[in-house]
């Protein structure tokens, strides 16, 4: 349930509600909005005494939350959340501007990565992507450069000024990846790795959470809840496609989840059309459609030589294709009253 405080309530009144919640052996989560302060009460419903909280000074009403995801629910937090990708910059997800995270699937070597990082920056990217640790179904495929890849990502950030997003695959990697990266990505295979979700929830870095390829919407938002209730409210949801009977595409990209998430949750949502389709020629169309559907951003793979990429070359855009896609996205964004962050400079 949530305790909605009256407009203009005093800090001491909020503190008293928090004190009572803790006396019930429940967890509190205070959300300060532009107009109202709300205290989310989390824990076993058997210990929630609504009448005690309703009688507190400064309390307007106590509202039960029916959704299993309490803190991620829009009932708890009516205003849409905007998440900064790196403190001290204007790179963010949510709000009017549409975020574009771009770069190769994996960090292959220093020269190539620094080159493509500069290109996507000039074309208007908000942040850089690139895997230092790569989860591969085939154990004989390229697994990433590990810490060397993280060092290259950090160098690219210094040269471009763009925040970097990279995946963390295990509990042992959390502190190492957090040392170098600005945003920690949880991949589709780990969406149900609850120990890992709680571990990244204890960091101060934004989390990009990809939907599991067979996960329902409730399960997706409950995974986000694991991160938030562990102490980290900065979760960006990412739809990357689900498994269906269709074999023509790598996965089926269900864009209907965008308005569904917008209705159910305050968290921002982006899409990954590269993994959602597996075909580079489909990526621009899916990005345009996602912007029209209300997505807060896109994550795309860009490589200067897709034919020789060590991972996911078939779904990677060339710089020229990325430039064209950015122009098309901007036109769609303007049509729906939004804008694509970043300023494009033509590829020479």
URGICOR-V199747 format. One record per run of one state. SS is the DSSP state (~ for helix, > for strand, _ for the rest). FROM is the first residue (numbers start at 1). LEN is the number of residues. If there is no record, write none. Layout:
ss/from/len
SS/FROM/LEN
SS/FROM/LEN
//
This chain:
ss/from/len
_/1/1
>/2/4
_/6/5
~/11/13
_/24/3
>/27/6
_/33/4
>/37/6
_/43/2
~/45/3
_/48/2
~/50/5
_/55/4
>/59/5
_/64/9
>/73/1
_/74/9
>/83/2
_/85/7
>/92/2
_/94/3
>/97/7
_/104/2
>/106/1
_/107/3
~/110/13
_/123/4
>/127/3
_/130/1
>/131/1
_/132/15
~/147/14
_/161/2
>/163/5
_/168/3
~/171/10
_/181/2
>/183/4
_/187/1
~/188/3
_/191/3
~/194/7
_/201/5
>/206/5
_/211/6
~/217/13
_/230/5
>/235/5
_/240/2
>/242/1
_/243/9
>/252/1
_/253/3
~/256/9
>/265/1
_/266/3
>/269/3
_/272/1
~/273/5
_/278/2
~/280/14
_/294/3
>/297/6
_/303/3
~/306/3
_/309/4
~/313/3
_/316/1
>/317/1
_/318/1
~/319/17
_/336/3
>/339/2
_/341/8
//
